[in-house]
Amino acid sequence: MSSGYKPDILWSPHHADRYVICDTELSLYRIGPAGSPETKAGALPLSEQTAATLLAINSDTPYMKCVAWYPKHEPECLLAVGQANGRVVLTSLGQSHNSKCKELVGKEFVPKHARQCNTLAWNPVDSNWLAAGLDKHRADFSVLIWDISSKFSPEAVPAEKVRLSGDVDSGLVVTKPLYELGQNDACLSLCWLPRDHQKLLLAGMHRNLAIFDLRNTSQKTFVNTKAIQGVTVDPHFQDRVASFFEGQVAIWDLRKFEKPVFTLTEQPKPLTKVAWCPTRMGLLATLTRDSNIIRLYDMQHTPMPFGDEVEPTIIERSVQPCSESIISSFAWHPSAQNRMVVVSPNRVMNDFTVFERISLAWSSTTALMWACGRHLYECTEDAGQGAAAAEKDIATKMRERAQSHYGHDTVQVWRNHVLAGGDDPQLRSLWYTLHFMKQYTENVEQKQQSNKQSLIYSGIKNIVKSSSGTTETRRCWSGSDRQTDVPRYHSEERSLALQLCGWISRGPDIDVEPFLKSLEQEGEWERAAAVALFNLDIRRAIQILNKGASAEKGDLNLNVVAMALSGYTDEKNSLWREMCSSLRLQLKKPYLCIMFAFLTSEPGTYDAVLYESRVAVRDRVAFACMFLNDAQLPRYIDKLTYEMKEAGNLEGILLTGLTKDGVDLMESYVDRTGDVQTASFCMLKGSPGEVLKDPRVQCWIENYRNLLDAWRFWHKRAEFDIHRSKLDPSSKPLPQVFVSCNFCGKSISYSCSAIPHQGRGFSQYGVSGSPTKSKVTSCPGCRKPLPRCALCLMNMGTPVSSCPGTGKADEKADLTRDKKLAQFNNWFTWCHNCRHGGHAGHMLSWFSSISWSTAALVGQAA
């Protein structure tokens, strides 16, 4: 540790709570929790949690240039101080009762020629050895290794050395070093290498880095470089060394010492200190002159001595322990993880912990794991019930739905919303819409009306635009002879829209009774009453409300609503109409609210019904198809479609259909929810080819396939691909595996599946097959014969014949059970080890007629 006039800091190697600040004097501090009994009242605060107490001061060693702490426990608080005249003095902080310490304190090690001492380094193993690095002298060595236990005879001490030592006892002055290295050069930094029993010393000389082996001092290993300052060994990787020159740090590998492994980014200002973190592998801290920032380099790469050089992975970051003052020096804590103490030029100290980068890993099953320091944390989604279950992440929902075969039911399409959990009203509306579209498409196919088939999947928006021949009717309330003032509109297209809304079933008759009964079975009493009322059957609506009030868990307030409904009168100035108009907004249930809105509205002005957002879209659209004229209906449908597209509401698929507008709506839905699963299955249901080719649709499908692969749902993904190829034949993948010729490598699969030609039968081979089957026994490219079947000895490509030992009845029962199995019998089959093989049918027959143990012996013999 070098120390000019700027303060430097050293942690005690054996006391984790003590450190020394050295500049013009040595000050020993003890760090502890702020406010603890051990912390005195005059303690210096280092952070919100810690404070430092001054224990001792040593001012007996002036002109300090460097300081090194004795590495052993005894004697404690023994320090070596290098001075400007080259002397090395042993001193202590505090009172020590150790006899060895008393003998060593005050001892001086004097070089032959006075020059500045730049660096000191104790040997960690042989702790009596102290290496000192001095400035250059033409007739002297710059690296001196002293033995602090050596004795010196007073009569051999020159008179001038005694005079220079002042009042120091001449018996404490040592002038004969144990080793002298680096002649006619300067040493700026030193460190002992942990290899070879600590007999290697790395020195930063004037123009090179040199490794001295004390077992043979005549030889040294060196490399020319300017990065000679601050040499330090990585405590976790003994072959990695760091050094610096001006603003650049070089990282060395001692196993390939020819050049640096890599150099770090050059800093704009000269460096003053570099230090490896003792508790964290590969973490190097650097400090530049007049800076309040410490740069950290996290090296995720271990250099290898041989082979190709690998580009290192280094993560650079900066920390600012104190925002105001400049940092003079810093020191890592020897045991506390990522902790350091920094000191400013005016001795202001800060206790600082470098927080680790948090590395996140998010699995495909929504499990979150992150690492911080030496701790690993895992966070999994709470599989709660009730309200918590509704807050599940969309990835979790899609994963659960994939396990329940969501989207694969193509017969009863509406059941897919049940497979999704049945708790999402938008999914319910979507799949019922697709179900009604499929139903009507099947009806149109039976009638061979292809022009209407494409119109169904284009949505109600396009259906009502093509409406023609609309008729207006006025009829009595059901069960009453009183004529109504409410006009109703009818056309073939409006009837189709009502069918897609689910209000009426297939057929020419407009009968909502089946729909009302289904609503009653599901307990949707208010909705059923509203549908009955909109069909001008007020008596049926009252009956439904009374039934709902008397049902189990029914709402008794429905009786009150039924009673209010029974008093309906079409007189505009009646008290009933006035009270219902003012009080209907207080009803909390939307369907009850729109029932009275309908009864109190003027004909043709039904905004209170049409724009009630709490009512299902399909019910509002069905109402509009019944009561809006040809001018009002398209405007309302267009406005509602725009709202659904902007909101990404899946109920709007009823309006847009599986068209480009439907893709726009689905895009808003995916942006809002991330549900690519529903988007993929929806677009595959009846969409025309140009819609399926939309890049957005392809992106959803591919992302869902990737999700299934990420979840390791290989079979689910294969089932989805099969489902997709059935609905979109253009997505069927091309063959990826084919049989190639052993000689030319070309595929023979194409010829084997070529169009069959007329030819003679294969009765000569014992095959009672069709005479139109092709016989390909040679490669179509090079005409070389194909391998022979190991059982029938016929060339591959020849249709299978009866195997010896099996009758035709057995073969017919076992191998030609159906057409697909008969095709499989002709497949090429071979062993991957011995390459023997033949027709698949023959292999099956042969293995079924012998024991598996015999077959294994045969395979080993082959």
ZAMARGU-4260 file (C-alpha; in steps of 0.2 Angstrom, whole numbers, plus 5000, padded with zeros to 4 digits):
<rodrens>
0) 5000/5000/5000 | 5008/5016/4995 | 5004/5032/5005 | 5011/5049/5000 | 5003/5064/5008
5) 4985/5058/5003 | 4978/5046/5015 | 4978/5027/5012 | 4969/5013/5021 | 4973/4996/5026
10) 4962/4983/5034 | 4969/4972/5047 | 4973/4954/5041 | 4967/4946/5057 | 4954/4958/5064
15) 4939/4961/5053 | 4934/4977/5063 | 4950/4986/5063 | 4959/4996/5049 | 4973/5009/5048
20) 4973/5026/5040 | 4991/5032/5035 | 4997/5048/5028 | 5008/5059/5039 | 5004/5047/5054
25) 4996/5030/5057 | 4979/5030/5065 | 4971/5014/5070 | 4952/5013/5070 | 4939/5000/5076
30) 4923/4999/5066 | 4906/4994/5074 | 4888/4997/5074 | 4882/5014/5077 | 4876/5017/5095
35) 4883/5001/5102 | 4892/5001/5119 | 4909/4998/5111 | 4907/5013/5100 | 4912/5029/5110
40) 4903/5045/5110 | 4916/5053/5099 | 4915/5040/5085 | 4915/5045/5067 | 4900/5040/5058
45) 4904/5029/5042 | 4886/5025/5037 | 4869/5024/5044 | 4873/5008/5053 | 4891/5009/5057
50) 4904/5021/5065 | 4923/5021/5068 | 4932/5024/5085 | 4950/5030/5085 | 4960/5017/5095
55) 4978/5023/5093 | 4990/5035/5084 | 5008/5033/5079 | 5018/5048/5074 | 5035/5041/5076
60) 5038/5037/5058 | 5039/5053/5047 | 5041/5053/5028 | 5030/5038/5025 | 5029/5032/5007
65) 5022/5014/5010 | 5015/5003/5023 | 5012/4985/5025 | 5003/4975/5039 | 5012/4960/5046
70) 5001/4945/5040 | 5002/4933/5055 | 4991/4934/5071 | 5006/4937/5082 | 5013/4949/5084
75) 4997/4959/5080 | 4997/4977/5075 | 5015/4976/5068 | 5018/4986/5053 | 5032/4990/5041
80) 5034/5007/5035 | 5044/5012/5020 | 5052/5030/5021 | 5058/5042/5008 | 5076/5038/5012
85) 5074/5020/5008 | 5073/5014/5026 | 5061/5001/5032 | 5055/5003/5050 | 5045/4991/5060
90) 5032/4999/5071 | 5017/4995/5081 | 5000/5003/5085 | 4995/5001/5103 | 5003/4992/5118
95) 5008/4974/5114 | 5013/4962/5128 | 5021/4950/5115 | 5039/4949/5118 | 5043/4946/5100
100) 5034/4962/5095 | 5044/4971/5108 | 5060/4965/5100 | 5055/4969/5082 | 5047/4986/5085
105) 5060/5000/5081 | 5070/4989/5070 | 5077/4997/5054 | 5082/4989/5038 | 5094/5001/5028
110) 5099/5000/5010 | 5117/5004/5004 | 5112/5019/4995 | 5098/5031/5001 | 5083/5032/4989
115) 5064/5031/4990 | 5055/5015/4996 | 5040/5013/4984 | 5032/4997/4990 | 5033/4984/5003
120) 5026/4966/5003 | 5026/4953/5017 | 5028/4934/5012 | 5012/4926/5018 | 5020/4909/5021
125) 5037/4914/5028 | 5032/4929/5037 | 5049/4934/5042 | 5053/4939/5024 | 5049/4957/5019
130) 5051/4963/5001 | 5055/4981/4998 | 5055/4990/4981 | 5066/5005/4979 | 5070/5018/4966
135) 5084/5015/4954 | 5103/5017/4959 | 5117/5013/4946 | 5127/5003/4958 | 5114/4995/4969
140) 5099/4983/4968 | 5081/4989/4969 | 5072/4974/4976 | 5078/4969/4993 | 5071/4955/5004
145) 5074/4957/5022 | 5074/4944/5036 | 5066/4953/5051 | 5073/4940/5063 | 5091/4943/5057
150) 5104/4949/5069 | 5117/4962/5065 | 5134/4965/5074 | 5137/4982/5080 | 5155/4983/5076
155) 5151/4980/5057 | 5140/4996/5056 | 5148/5010/5047 | 5148/5026/5057 | 5138/5036/5045
160) 5124/5024/5046 | 5124/5025/5065 | 5123/5044/5063 | 5109/5043/5051 | 5099/5032/5063
165) 5099/5045/5076 | 5096/5038/5093 | 5091/5021/5087 | 5101/5007/5095 | 5114/5001/5082
170) 5108/4983/5086 | 5091/4987/5079 | 5099/4992/5062 | 5100/4979/5048 | 5110/4983/5032
175) 5112/4965/5025 | 5097/4959/5015 | 5093/4941/5013 | 5091/4943/4994 | 5096/4957/4982
180) 5087/4957/4965 | 5084/4969/4951 | 5101/4978/4949 | 5102/4995/4940 | 5083/4996/4939
185) 5068/5004/4948 | 5055/4994/4957 | 5038/5002/4958 | 5026/4988/4964 | 5028/4970/4972
190) 5018/4955/4976 | 5021/4937/4981 | 5014/4924/4970 | 5005/4910/4979 | 5013/4896/4968
195) 5028/4886/4973 | 5028/4889/4992 | 5028/4908/4990 | 5045/4908/4983 | 5041/4918/4968
200) 5041/4937/4968 | 5032/4947/4955 | 5040/4965/4953 | 5035/4979/4942 | 5051/4986/4937
205) 5055/5001/4927 | 5051/4994/4909 | 5045/4976/4913 | 5036/4964/4924 | 5049/4952/4932
210) 5046/4936/4941 | 5060/4932/4953 | 5062/4914/4959 | 5071/4914/4976 | 5077/4896/4973
215) 5087/4902/4959 | 5090/4921/4959 | 5101/4921/4944 | 5086/4918/4932 | 5071/4928/4930
220) 5056/4928/4919 | 5051/4945/4912 | 5040/4953/4899 | 5042/4971/4893 | 5027/4982/4897
225) 5022/4999/4903 | 5009/4992/4915 | 5021/4990/4930 | 5011/4999/4944 | 5000/4991/4957
230) 5003/4973/4953 | 4991/4962/4963 | 4986/4944/4962 | 4968/4938/4961 | 4965/4929/4978
235) 4953/4917/4970 | 4963/4913/4954 | 4982/4912/4958 | 4987/4914/4940 | 4978/4930/4936
240) 4987/4946/4940 | 4982/4964/4937 | 4993/4979/4934 | 4991/4997/4927 | 4999/5011/4919
245) 4992/5028/4918 | 4973/5025/4914 | 4974/5007/4908 | 4973/4991/4917 | 4981/4975/4910
250) 4976/4958/4916 | 4989/4944/4915 | 4989/4925/4915 | 5005/4919/4923 | 5004/4903/4913
255) 5006/4913/4897 | 5016/4928/4902 | 5021/4934/4885 | 5007/4947/4884 | 4991/4953/4893
260) 4976/4942/4892 | 4966/4958/4889 | 4966/4976/4894 | 4952/4985/4902 | 4944/5001/4895
265) 4956/5016/4896 | 4951/5029/4909 | 4953/5048/4905 | 4963/5051/4921 | 4978/5041/4928
270) 4974/5027/4940 | 4979/5027/4958 | 4974/5010/4964 | 4967/4993/4959 | 4962/4979/4970
275) 4954/4962/4969 | 4939/4959/4980 | 4944/4945/4993 | 4926/4939/4994 | 4920/4939/4976
280) 4928/4930/4962 | 4934/4940/4947 | 4929/4957/4954 | 4942/4971/4952 | 4940/4988/4958
285) 4949/5003/4951 | 4951/5021/4956 | 4957/5036/4946 | 4965/5052/4952 | 4953/5066/4959
290) 4937/5055/4956 | 4922/5051/4967 | 4918/5035/4957 | 4925/5018/4959 | 4924/5007/4943
295) 4921/4988/4945 | 4925/4975/4932 | 4916/4958/4934 | 4926/4946/4924 | 4916/4931/4920
300) 4930/4922/4910 | 4944/4911/4916 | 4959/4912/4905 | 4965/4895/4898 | 4984/4892/4895
305) 4982/4883/4879 | 4971/4883/4864 | 4962/4897/4855 | 4959/4913/4864 | 4941/4916/4870
310) 4934/4933/4870 | 4932/4937/4889 | 4916/4943/4896 | 4918/4958/4907 | 4904/4968/4915
315) 4909/4985/4919 | 4899/4996/4931 | 4902/5011/4942 | 4898/5014/4961 | 4898/5031/4970
320) 4902/5028/4989 | 4901/5047/4993 | 4893/5059/4981 | 4902/5075/4987 | 4920/5072/4992
325) 4934/5065/4981 | 4940/5048/4985 | 4958/5046/4990 | 4959/5028/4993 | 4948/5012/4997
330) 4950/4995/5004 | 4940/4979/5002 | 4934/4972/5019 | 4943/4955/5021 | 4928/4945/5025
335) 4912/4954/5023 | 4905/4952/5006 | 4907/4966/4994 | 4910/4979/5008 | 4923/4992/5007
340) 4929/5008/5016 | 4934/5023/5007 | 4943/5039/5013 | 4944/5056/5006 | 4959/5068/5006
345) 4953/5076/5022 | 4951/5059/5031 | 4932/5058/5029 | 4928/5040/5029 | 4913/5030/5022
350) 4907/5012/5025 | 4900/5006/5008 | 4893/4989/5002 | 4893/4986/4983 | 4876/4978/4979
355) 4877/4964/4967 | 4869/4964/4950 | 4853/4955/4951 | 4852/4942/4937 | 4834/4937/4933
360) 4828/4921/4925 | 4810/4919/4921 | 4805/4901/4916 | 4792/4897/4904 | 4781/4891/4918
365) 4781/4908/4926 | 4793/4904/4939 | 4804/4918/4943 | 4822/4916/4950 | 4835/4929/4953
370) 4853/4928/4961 | 4860/4942/4972 | 4877/4939/4979 | 4878/4922/4986 | 4859/4920/4988
375) 4847/4912/4976 | 4828/4917/4977 | 4813/4909/4969 | 4796/4916/4967 | 4782/4905/4960
380) 4764/4911/4956 | 4752/4908/4970 | 4739/4894/4964 | 4725/4902/4975 | 4707/4900/4973
385) 4693/4912/4970 | 4698/4930/4967 | 4717/4925/4966 | 4714/4913/4952 | 4706/4927/4942
390) 4723/4936/4943 | 4733/4922/4935 | 4746/4927/4922 | 4740/4925/4904 | 4755/4912/4902
395) 4748/4902/4916 | 4731/4902/4909 | 4736/4897/4891 | 4747/4883/4899 | 4732/4876/4908
400) 4721/4878/4893 | 4733/4869/4882 | 4733/4854/4894 | 4714/4854/4893 | 4714/4853/4874
405) 4707/4871/4873 | 4703/4876/4855 | 4703/4858/4848 | 4684/4854/4849 | 4679/4857/4831
410) 4662/4848/4833 | 4654/4857/4847 | 4664/4873/4845 | 4655/4882/4860 | 4663/4869/4872
415) 4680/4877/4870 | 4675/4891/4882 | 4671/4878/4895 | 4689/4870/4892 | 4696/4888/4895
420) 4688/4888/4912 | 4671/4895/4908 | 4673/4911/4918 | 4678/4923/4904 | 4662/4931/4896
425) 4672/4937/4881 | 4678/4920/4877 | 4661/4913/4880 | 4654/4925/4867 | 4668/4922/4855
430) 4666/4903/4854 | 4647/4904/4854 | 4649/4916/4839 | 4660/4903/4830 | 4649/4889/4834
435) 4634/4898/4827 | 4644/4902/4811 | 4649/4884/4809 | 4631/4878/4811 | 4624/4890/4798
440) 4639/4886/4786 | 4634/4868/4787 | 4616/4872/4784 | 4621/4882/4769 | 4632/4868/4762
445) 4617/4856/4763 | 4607/4869/4752 | 4622/4871/4741 | 4622/4890/4743 | 4640/4894/4741
450) 4638/4913/4739 | 4631/4914/4757 | 4644/4903/4765 | 4658/4916/4763 | 4646/4930/4769
455) 4643/4921/4786 | 4661/4922/4792 | 4662/4940/4786 | 4652/4946/4801 | 4636/4955/4804
460) 4643/4971/4799 | 4645/4965/4781 | 4629/4955/4782 | 4618/4970/4786 | 4626/4980/4772
465) 4620/4968/4760 | 4602/4968/4767 | 4588/4971/4754 | 4570/4969/4754 | 4567/4974/4772
470) 4549/4974/4777 | 4541/4984/4792 | 4528/4976/4803 | 4517/4981/4818 | 4509/4968/4828
475) 4500/4966/4845 | 4508/4962/4861 | 4507/4943/4863 | 4492/4938/4874 | 4484/4955/4870
480) 4473/4963/4856 | 4481/4980/4859 | 4491/4986/4844 | 4508/4993/4847 | 4517/5008/4840
485) 4534/4999/4839 | 4539/4995/4821 | 4549/4979/4818 | 4560/4976/4803 | 4562/4959/4794
490) 4573/4953/4780 | 4583/4937/4776 | 4599/4945/4781 | 4592/4951/4798 | 4586/4934/4801
495) 4604/4927/4798 | 4611/4940/4810 | 4598/4934/4823 | 4604/4917/4821 | 4622/4922/4823
500) 4617/4931/4839 | 4609/4915/4845 | 4592/4921/4847 | 4584/4910/4834 | 4588/4893/4828
505) 4590/4887/4810 | 4574/4888/4799 | 4562/4900/4792 | 4552/4903/4808 | 4557/4916/4820
510) 4555/4907/4837 | 4565/4913/4852 | 4557/4900/4864 | 4571/4887/4863 | 4583/4902/4867
515) 4572/4907/4882 | 4572/4890/4889 | 4591/4888/4888 | 4593/4905/4897 | 4581/4899/4911
520) 4591/4883/4913 | 4607/4893/4915 | 4598/4904/4928 | 4599/4920/4917 | 4582/4926/4922
525) 4584/4945/4919 | 4591/4942/4901 | 4578/4929/4897 | 4564/4941/4902 | 4572/4955/4892
530) 4573/4944/4876 | 4554/4939/4879 | 4549/4958/4881 | 4559/4963/4865 | 4549/4950/4856
535) 4533/4959/4862 | 4529/4945/4874 | 4526/4954/4890 | 4516/4940/4898 | 4531/4928/4895
540) 4543/4941/4902 | 4532/4942/4918 | 4531/4923/4919 | 4550/4922/4918 | 4553/4935/4932
545) 4541/4926/4944 | 4549/4909/4940 | 4566/4917/4944 | 4560/4924/4960 | 4553/4907/4966
550) 4569/4897/4960 | 4582/4892/4972 | 4594/4906/4976 | 4582/4917/4967 | 4580/4936/4969
555) 4564/4940/4977 | 4565/4958/4970 | 4561/4950/4953 | 4543/4949/4959 | 4542/4967/4962
560) 4549/4970/4944 | 4536/4958/4937 | 4522/4968/4946 | 4529/4984/4940 | 4530/4977/4922
565) 4512/4971/4923 | 4506/4989/4924 | 4513/4994/4908 | 4503/5006/4898 | 4507/5015/4881
570) 4499/5031/4886 | 4513/5044/4885 | 4507/5055/4900 | 4504/5041/4912 | 4510/5041/4929
575) 4518/5023/4926 | 4528/5029/4912 | 4534/5044/4922 | 4539/5034/4937 | 4548/5021/4927
580) 4558/5033/4917 | 4565/5041/4933 | 4568/5026/4943 | 4574/5013/4930 | 4592/5020/4932
585) 4592/5015/4950 | 4591/4997/4945 | 4608/4988/4947 | 4605/4974/4935 | 4607/4980/4917
590) 4594/4969/4908 | 4580/4975/4920 | 4586/4993/4916 | 4584/4991/4897 | 4568/4983/4899
595) 4560/4998/4906 | 4570/5009/4894 | 4562/5000/4880 | 4545/5002/4886 | 4547/5021/4890
600) 4557/5025/4874 | 4549/5033/4858 | 4549/5022/4843 | 4566/5023/4834 | 4575/5031/4848
605) 4582/5017/4858 | 4599/5024/4864 | 4596/5019/4882 | 4596/5001/4876 | 4609/5001/4862
610) 4622/5010/4872 | 4621/5000/4888 | 4638/4994/4889 | 4634/4981/4903 | 4623/4972/4891
615) 4630/4958/4880 | 4635/4964/4862 | 4625/4950/4854 | 4609/4955/4863 | 4611/4974/4858
620) 4615/4969/4840 | 4600/4957/4839 | 4589/4971/4847 | 4596/4983/4833 | 4592/4971/4819
625) 4574/4970/4825 | 4570/4988/4829 | 4582/4999/4818 | 4578/5004/4800 | 4589/5002/4786
630) 4597/5019/4788 | 4600/5017/4807 | 4606/4999/4808 | 4622/5001/4797 | 4627/5017/4807
635) 4625/5009/4823 | 4634/4993/4818 | 4649/5003/4811 | 4650/5013/4827 | 4649/4998/4838
640) 4662/4989/4827 | 4674/5003/4829 | 4672/5003/4848 | 4675/4984/4849 | 4691/4985/4838
645) 4698/4999/4849 | 4694/4990/4865 | 4700/4973/4858 | 4683/4966/4864 | 4681/4948/4858
650) 4662/4950/4857 | 4665/4961/4842 | 4670/4946/4832 | 4652/4944/4829 | 4652/4960/4820
655) 4669/4959/4811 | 4669/4941/4807 | 4685/4933/4802 | 4690/4946/4791 | 4704/4960/4791
660) 4693/4970/4803 | 4693/4954/4814 | 4712/4953/4813 | 4713/4972/4818 | 4701/4968/4833
665) 4711/4952/4838 | 4727/4963/4837 | 4720/4975/4850 | 4715/4960/4860 | 4732/4952/4860
670) 4741/4969/4863 | 4730/4970/4879 | 4731/4952/4885 | 4745/4943/4876 | 4733/4928/4873
675) 4741/4922/4857 | 4732/4905/4860 | 4715/4911/4857 | 4720/4922/4843 | 4728/4907/4834
680) 4713/4895/4836 | 4700/4909/4832 | 4709/4914/4815 | 4710/4896/4810 | 4691/4894/4811
685) 4684/4897/4794 | 4696/4912/4789 | 4699/4914/4771 | 4717/4911/4764 | 4721/4930/4763
690) 4717/4932/4781 | 4728/4917/4787 | 4742/4924/4776 | 4742/4940/4786 | 4759/4943/4795
695) 4750/4946/4811 | 4741/4930/4811 | 4756/4920/4806 | 4766/4929/4821 | 4752/4923/4833
700) 4753/4905/4827 | 4772/4904/4827 | 4773/4912/4844 | 4760/4900/4851 | 4770/4885/4844
705) 4785/4892/4852 | 4776/4893/4868 | 4771/4875/4867 | 4789/4870/4864 | 4795/4881/4878
710) 4783/4872/4890 | 4790/4855/4883 | 4772/4851/4877 | 4779/4842/4861 | 4764/4832/4859
715) 4752/4847/4861 | 4762/4856/4848 | 4761/4841/4836 | 4742/4840/4839 | 4741/4859/4835
720) 4751/4857/4819 | 4739/4843/4814 | 4724/4854/4819 | 4731/4868/4809 | 4735/4858/4793
725) 4717/4852/4793 | 4710/4869/4794 | 4723/4877/4783 | 4730/4865/4770 | 4743/4878/4764
730) 4752/4876/4781 | 4755/4857/4779 | 4774/4855/4780 | 4784/4847/4766 | 4792/4830/4769
735) 4807/4832/4779 | 4813/4814/4780 | 4817/4803/4764 | 4826/4787/4759 | 4842/4791/4750
740) 4852/4779/4739 | 4868/4772/4746 | 4877/4776/4730 | 4872/4793/4723 | 4863/4800/4739
745) 4848/4805/4729 | 4830/4803/4736 | 4821/4788/4730 | 4805/4792/4740 | 4798/4803/4725
750) 4799/4788/4713 | 4791/4776/4726 | 4776/4788/4728 | 4775/4791/4710 | 4758/4789/4700
755) 4756/4770/4698 | 4756/4763/4680 | 4748/4748/4673 | 4758/4733/4674 | 4756/4714/4677
760) 4751/4708/4693 | 4763/4701/4707 | 4755/4684/4708 | 4772/4676/4704 | 4778/4683/4721
765) 4763/4677/4730 | 4755/4694/4732 | 4736/4696/4728 | 4737/4715/4726 | 4732/4727/4713
770) 4741/4726/4696 | 4742/4745/4696 | 4755/4745/4710 | 4772/4752/4704 | 4788/4741/4707
775) 4803/4752/4710 | 4818/4741/4714 | 4832/4752/4709 | 4837/4770/4712 | 4829/4782/4699
780) 4845/4792/4699 | 4860/4780/4696 | 4849/4764/4692 | 4859/4754/4706 | 4848/4741/4714
785) 4840/4744/4731 | 4845/4734/4746 | 4837/4717/4748 | 4825/4712/4762 | 4834/4701/4774
790) 4819/4689/4775 | 4811/4688/4757 | 4828/4692/4749 | 4818/4703/4736 | 4825/4721/4732
795) 4817/4735/4742 | 4803/4743/4733 | 4795/4726/4729 | 4778/4724/4738 | 4778/4713/4753
800) 4774/4694/4751 | 4769/4681/4763 | 4782/4677/4775 | 4788/4659/4777 | 4779/4651/4791
805) 4764/4662/4791 | 4748/4658/4782 | 4738/4670/4772 | 4724/4671/4785 | 4737/4676/4798
810) 4745/4689/4787 | 4728/4696/4782 | 4723/4697/4801 | 4740/4704/4807 | 4747/4714/4793
815) 4733/4720/4782 | 4720/4724/4795 | 4717/4741/4786 | 4723/4751/4771 | 4735/4761/4782
820) 4744/4746/4789 | 4745/4738/4772 | 4755/4754/4766 | 4766/4753/4781 | 4771/4735/4777
825) 4780/4741/4762 | 4791/4754/4772 | 4810/4752/4772 | 4816/4746/4789 | 4834/4743/4795
830) 4844/4741/4811 | 4855/4756/4815 | 4869/4745/4821 | 4871/4732/4808 | 4862/4740/4794
835) 4852/4724/4790 | 4833/4727/4787 | 4819/4724/4775 | 4800/4727/4773 | 4792/4733/4789
840) 4778/4720/4787 | 4791/4706/4786 | 4800/4713/4801 | 4784/4713/4811 | 4780/4696/4807
845) 4797/4689/4810 | 4799/4697/4827 | 4781/4692/4832 | 4786/4673/4828 | 4801/4672/4839
850) 4805/4677/4857 | 4813/4694/4861 | 4828/4686/4869 | 4832/4676/4853 | 4830/4692/4843
855) 4842/4701/4854 | 4855/4687/4852 | 4853/4688/4833 | 4856/4706/4834 | 4872/4705/4844
860) 4878/4691/4832 | 4875/4702/4817
</rodrens>
